[in-house]
């Protein structure tokens, strides 16, 4: 089976009995065997456990006990998330051989939904900045960055080595690698997905979320991911009546300053092509201005991230400084050197902004902007800058990113859509409408070999 | 030009102009593909080659367009093979199939059309100029 299926497509075939979970798993394992030596998306592939889970799913489906759209679907889990019996190494020599005793709640929930956990996908060191060995499969010479920190998850999904993956985002670690690798990602509302059993970077900024080839797949994954313990769902009155629907194309706001104006020509051209398709599909697109004080967010985001990371790594960093990569070393030093009063001021700014960002969304079904400032950089020395994604991690509002076109450098370009808190589902619906207009169905050239 | 204005322009031009314009142009949603499938033997050019050439030419082709272009370019290349069947032994290389030479006239000043004559049939005029509908925005 050479066709790379989306979760939704595979689920239909699995439920109808046209495809078995073991056949689906075998096609993923085959691609891993064929390509992973070059792409290096996986830390560990637990073939035996995956085959056992696939056989179990196969028996259940045969007995008419179909659990839903994730039943029998092979998934990858970022290597900072605990999967029972597998190491959680977080891309660090300090974690080598550190085996998780139990599943993170989000992994347990995926298993309950019938998903087949295939293994652990590569993360950059402690989900910060030092590039991982993973390569971007869109560049035939494999010299472009796959982005980070969920680099393995993005590359594995792009190559059809698994149908979906779970990653995390503190700055831009879901949206950026997904965009560089031509797949979709969802960073849900802060707290919407439980981060217990996930090695933290920053308690104030960490999110876990899904990556997949299609927006419908993201929705299927998010549906079963459990909320954090302290997550308070919105009161019903806070959710306005849904305006957008199949007979009403969405009303979108284009964020030009900092975003659309801050891209290079390749992303600009691709975004323009994508926008033209949305307009042709009947969407209304209006330019909006950013709220006052937004331009300080990136600097304050870095401060919070640095201090929180330094708090978590403090003792280990003091004892094993030489085993940390250069970029995370710089981050932790920055965190250790930040004055308490500056950190408090950053947290106060974040809290104030979170309280008043809701009104900025006005009557729009989503705010739209390019997901990255450039396509994947033609280097392996960086995972790319976070300034297009970090503001939304800082604010905690939900984001969905999806590829919109191939830019003229041959690499995929993506847009991101943002909505107010708790409107993850509306956002996914709007993103799915946009996906239909973009009609993006390209595969990395490596898959054509 | 702002991104939004540029996108409107791309959308508006998509239905009218040839797709060899500059920059990526949306594919099959805006520009339905009219060429049907072509039957035939082995293609002279592969889909991957067409994809590569389209990237080099900065053309954004959708999956359907890539498929159609592969078929069409294949047919063109097949036609070139027909030319290879002609026996050209003893024929000198040439730039033209027939004898041609340039035609010149004398470089002499001659009276042209008077302004009033040139404007005589104009539906609308503004003193010494033609008056035409506004092309860009309101007059």
Interface residues (C-beta under 8 A of the other chain):
Chain A: X254 X256 X260 X261 X268 X269 X270 X271 X272 X273 X275 X276 X277 X279 X280 X281 X285 X287 X405 X406 X407 X408 X410 X437 X439 X441 X442 X445 X448
Chain B: X2 X3 X4 X6 X7 X8 X10 X11 X14 X23 X24 X25 X26 X27 X28 X29 X30 X48 X51 X55 X58 X60 X62 X63
